[in-house]
Amino acid sequence: MALFDENVSVTPARRAPINRRTRVGLWALVVALLALLAMSFLPTAYVIELPGPVYNTLGTVTTSDGDEVPLIEVSGAETYPTSGALDLLTVQIAGSRERPPSWFDLAVAWFDPSRAVVPIDSVFPEGQTSEQRSEQSAALMVDSQEEATAAALTELGYDIGTQVSVVSVGEDAAANGILEEGDIVLRADGEPVTDASALREQVQQGGGAPLSFDILRDGEPLTVEVTPVATTVDGQTMWLIGITLITDYDFPIDVTIQLNNVGGPSAGMMFALGIMDTLTPGNLNGGQNVAGTGTITADGTVGPIGGIQQKMWGAYRADADYFLAPAANCSEVVGEVPGDLQVFSVQTLDDALSVLDTISSGGDLAQLPTCD
């Protein structure tokens, strides 16, 4: 059987001409692809924030030696079993000044609701290396652990001793040559100095009047006088003496928080809740999975943090049912809550405990403050 007749001439169909609109569109696509290819090799001025690891403050972590240890460990007081989770959230940064993300990476992140494209200067200030940022972040983490321990133990009725000392004095500061690094500040104008924020407020209220400081220098008591200088910040006059202070606490029990490769102060509130749950019978969270974020001070004040949208996504992916958010971050929460995660607004440690008590007791969650 013949499959074709070689004596028959077949004329192929003529291809339809490409119209002008299609030709322009094809050229535009080619140009766009070439531009995208070129941009992928150009440096960017942005980095990407994305959800980082989630840690249960009631659970365990793996040390750099590979050992599994409790994230929070207490000695010198009775402890109690816990259940469920009180998760702290982290944010990872993709990119740095040394290795910025590509424009393609930024484009992908732009369409991912769990990620944020932010200016590189907001994460890595000009002149600051990644190593310097890591050191600063680690120092903030240590401070947050101290403040969290102080807040938790104070809430539980323990007596906490405090000591405020000078970490540094600015070269052009009003206190330069008067106060020195290592000075322990006892009183300012006769008022006991218990934390840096209280002293800062006292300086502002003085309106530039000289302050008398009772200090200990190398164990010897001294009295010195510093006259604050005025500076303008955001259009407002601020009075400064130009020192950096650190608060050391004398805790009646030993609280050890072990968390490697995580920095910053934003885990403070969750550390405090984890410590309290460890030191009290029953479960603060009712055995539920609760996540949260927020800085904390020794008096229990919860402060704002960065990357809250990425942290909510981290909580959602970790199967948390509830999320405690600093009230100061509520404007970033509205309209950005993933899935069915329930978010509650807190301003203090007492607010956070009230939310946990309502969850634990099966109370009316609708009565709790939210970010709506």
N, C-alpha and C positions, 0 to 999 in steps of 0.2 A: 504494500500500500504506500503510495507516495504521500509524503507529508506536505509537499509544496510543488508547485509547478514552476520549474525554473525558466519556462518560456513566458511567464506572465510577469510584466513589469509592475512593481508596486511603488507608488509615489508616497513617501512619508508625509504625515500630516504636518502642516506648517505650524511652528510654535507661536503661540499668541505673543505679541510684543508686550514688553513690560511698560506699564503706563508711568507717567511722570511722577505721580504721587508715591507709587511703590518704590521707584528708583530713589527718590529722596529719602524715604523711610529706611531703605537698606543702607544708604550712605550714612544716615544719622546713627543707625545701630553700629556700624563699623567704627565711626568716630567715637561713639560712647564707649565701646569696648576698648579701643586704643587709649582713651583718656583714663578709663578705670585701670588698665594695665600700667600706665605711666604713674598714676597716683599711688599705686601699691608700693612704689619704690620711693615715694616722697615722704619725708618726716612729718609727723602729726604733732599737734599741740594738745592732745587729749589722752586720757586713760579710761579704762572701763572698770566700773564697779560691778561686782557680781556676788551672789550669795556664797558665803564661805562655809566651813565646817560648823556643825551644831554640836554643842557639848551639854550634857545633862549634869548640872551641878550636884545632883544626888547620885551620880554614877561614878564610873571609873575612867581613867585616861591612861594612855601608854606613854611612858617616859622615854627619853632619848636612848636609854639603855635597853628598851624593849620590855620593861617591867610594867605590869598593870597595877595601878594604885588608885585609891579613892581621890576624886578631884578635890573634895573637901575632907580634911581629916582633923579631928579634935581630940586633944588629950587634956586631962586635968578636970574633966567634967563628964557626967553621965550622958551617953548618946543613945539614940533610939533608931530603930529600923525605919526606912522610908520606902515609898513606892511611887510609881508614876514618874513624871519628869518635871523638872524646873529648868528648862533649856535656856542657855545663853547663846546668842547668835553672833556670827562674825561676818565680815565683808572682805572679800579678796579683791586685790587690784591687779588687773591685767595691763601690763605696760609700766614703763618708768622713763626717766629722762634718758637713760642709757639705751633702753630698748623700747621705744614707743610702739604701740600697736599700729598695724597697717590701716589704710583707709578702708580696705575691704572688711577687716575685723570691726571697725567702727560702724560700718553700714549694717553688718549683721546684728551688732549689739543694739543699734538704734531701734530695730523692729522687735526686740526681745523685751517684754515688759519686766522681766526679772533682772535686767541689766540697766546700767545708766552710763552714759557718755559724759564725762566731766572734764573741765579744763585741767591740764596737768599741774598748773600752778596751785590749784586748790588742794592737791594731794602732796605734791613735791614742790615746796616753795623754792624760788630761784636761789641758787647757791647752796641748797641742801642736798646732800647725796642720799641714796637709798639706805646706806649704812647709818648715817646720822638720823634719818627718819626712824629706822628700826630701834635705835638706842633710845630716842625720845619716847617712842611708843611703848617700849618695855618699861621705862621709868613710870609712865602714866599708869600702866597695868599694876605695878607694885603699889602705887599710891591708892588706886581704886580698891585693891584688896584690903589695905589698911583701913580705909574709910568704910568699906562694907563691913568689916569685922567690928569696928567701933559702933556703927549704926545698929548692927544685929544685937550685940551684947548690951548696948544701952537700952534697946527696946525690951530685952529680956530682964532688965533690972540690975545688971552688973555695974559696979563702979569702975569707971575707966579713968586712968591717969593720963594727962596730956602734957606735952612739952613742945613748944614752938621755937624753932631755931632758924637762924639766917643761913640760907644756902649760898646766896651771892649778893653783891652790891654793885650797882651800875657805876661805870667810870665817871659819868657826869651827874650822878644821883645826888640828891640832897643829903643822903646818909653817908656818902663817900667820905672816908676818913673819920667817921664817927662810929658807925656800926661796922662790924667785921664778920666775915664768914665764920660760922661756928658759934656765934653769940647765941645764947639762950635768952629769949625775950619773955620776961615774967609779967611785967605790967607796963601799960601805957597810960600816962596821966593818972596813975593809981588804980586803973581798971585792969583786972587779970586778963592776959592775952591767952585765949584758948584755941584760936584758929585764925588763919590768914584772912578769911573773909570778914570776920568781926573787926579785925584791926583795920582793914581797908575801909570799912564803913565808918569807923571812928575817925580816921584821917579825913574823910570827906566831910563829915559833920563839923570838924574843926575849922573848915574854911581857910586853911593856910596858917592857923595859929601854931606856934611851936609845941611839940609834944615831948614830954619827959619819959624816957624809957628806963625801967629797972631791968638790968640784964645780968647774966652770969657769963664771964669771959674766963675760960680756963679755970672754972671753979670759983673765981673771985667775983663778989657782987660789985656792980658799978651802976651809976646813974648818968645817963647822957641825954642831950637834948637835940632834937632834929626839927628843922623848920621845913615843912613840905613846900614844893614848888608847883606852880600851876602849869597845866598843859591843856590843849584843846583836843577832844576826841569826839568826832561826829557832831561838831558844833557846840559841845558842852564842855564846861570847865571842869577838869579833874585835878585833884591835889595828890601829888605823888611824893614818896620819900625814896623810891628807887631800890627797894630790896625784894628779894625772893625768899619766901619762907617755906618751911616744911614742918608738918605736924607729926610728931612721934607719939605713939600711944603705949601706955603701960597696961597690957591686957592681963586680967587675972587667970585666964586659961590660954592654952596654946591652940591656935587655929592655923592650919597649914593648907594653903591652896596651891595645887600643883597643876599647872597648865602651860605647856611649852608652845613656843612659836605663835603666841597670841598676844597682841599688845593693845594699848589704848585703855580708856577709862569706862567704856560703855557697858561692861559686864557688872558694874558695881551693884546695881539693885538685885540682880539674880544671884550674885555671891551672897548678899545679905540674906535673901530668902532661903538659900540652900543651907547656910549656917544655922538659921533659926529652926528649920525643919529638922536638922540633924540633932539639935539640942532640946527638942520638945517632943513629947509623946504624940502619937497619931500622925496624920499626914496633913500638912498645910494645904496641899492641893487636892485632897480627897482621893489620891491615887490617880488623878487625871494627868494628861499631858498638857502642861502649860509652858509657854515660852514667853520671853520678854527681853527688854533692853532698857538701858537708862543708866546714867551716872548716878552716884549717890554720895552724899556728904555724911559726916558723923552724926548730924542732927536728923538724918532721915530724909533730907530733901532729894527728890529725883530730878535729874537734869536732862536736857536734850542730848541727842547723839546724831551722828551722821549715818547715811546709808540705810535709813529705816525701811525703805521699800524693798531693798534687797534682803534685809533681815526678816521681813514678813514672808517673803518667798521662801527663805531658808526654813522658817518655822512651818510653813504650809507643806513643804516637801518632807519635813521630818515628822509629819502626821500630828502636829500639835493642834489641839482643838481651840485653845484660847491664847491670846497674845496681850501682854501688858506693855503699853506704849506711853512714853513720857507725854504729858499734856502739851508741852512746848513743841512737840513734833506733829501735833494733830493735823495741821494744815497740809502736811506731806502724806498723811494717811488717807484722807478723804478721797474716795474714788479709786484707790489703788490697792484695796485689800484683795488678795488672791483667794479664789474658791469660797469656802464656807467658814474661813477662819474668823473667829469672833474677837474683835479688838476692843480693849477697855483702856480708858485714859486714866493715868495716875500722876499725882504730883508729889506724893510722899510715900515712905515705906508703909505707913498706916493705910494709905489708899490701896496699895498692892495687897496688903494683908486682908483688907475688907473684901476685895475681889476674890481672893483665894478662899476666904471663909464662905462666901456665897456659893462658889463652885462646889466646895466640899460638902456643904449642908444641903445642896439642892435647892437653894433659894432662887428668888426671882432675878435673873440676870438682866432683865429689861430695866431694872431700877438702877443699874450701875452706870457711871459716866462713860460715854463712848466718844469717838471722834466724829460723829455725824454732824 
